[in-house]
């Protein structure tokens, strides 16, 4: 018996959206953190 993919995809869509948003948020936060860390090290080198 073949399982149709469409209902499974429909079931997983909200989870996929939530996971994508969480991943994007994490990536942005890590990116911002790295930018600030680079600025801090540059400022420390100047002093």
C-alpha positions as CSV (number, residue, x, y, z in Angstrom):
1,X,0.0,0.0,0.0
2,X,1.5,3.3,-1.1
3,X,1.5,6.2,1.3
4,X,0.5,9.5,-0.4
5,X,3.0,12.2,0.3
6,X,0.6,15.2,0.1
7,X,-1.1,14.7,3.5
8,X,2.2,14.1,5.2
9,X,3.6,17.3,3.6
10,X,0.5,19.2,4.7
11,X,0.9,17.8,8.2
12,X,4.6,18.8,8.4
13,X,4.3,22.3,6.9
14,X,3.6,24.2,10.2
15,X,6.6,22.4,11.8
16,X,8.8,23.2,8.8
17,X,7.9,26.9,8.9
18,X,8.6,27.0,12.6
19,X,11.9,25.3,12.2
20,X,12.9,27.6,9.4
21,X,12.0,30.7,11.4
22,X,14.0,29.3,14.4
23,X,17.0,28.5,12.2
24,X,16.9,32.0,10.6
25,X,16.6,33.7,13.9
26,X,19.6,31.7,15.3
27,X,21.7,32.5,12.2
28,X,21.0,36.2,12.4
29,X,21.7,36.3,16.2
30,X,25.0,34.4,15.7
31,X,25.9,36.7,12.8
32,X,25.3,39.8,14.9
33,X,27.2,38.4,17.8
34,X,30.2,37.7,15.5
35,X,30.1,41.3,14.1
36,X,30.2,42.7,17.7
37,X,33.0,40.4,18.7
38,X,35.1,41.5,15.7
39,X,34.4,45.2,16.6
40,X,35.4,44.5,20.2
41,X,38.7,42.9,19.3
42,X,39.5,45.8,16.9
43,X,38.8,48.3,19.6
44,X,41.0,46.4,22.1
45,X,43.8,46.3,19.5
46,X,43.6,50.1,19.1
47,X,44.1,50.8,22.8
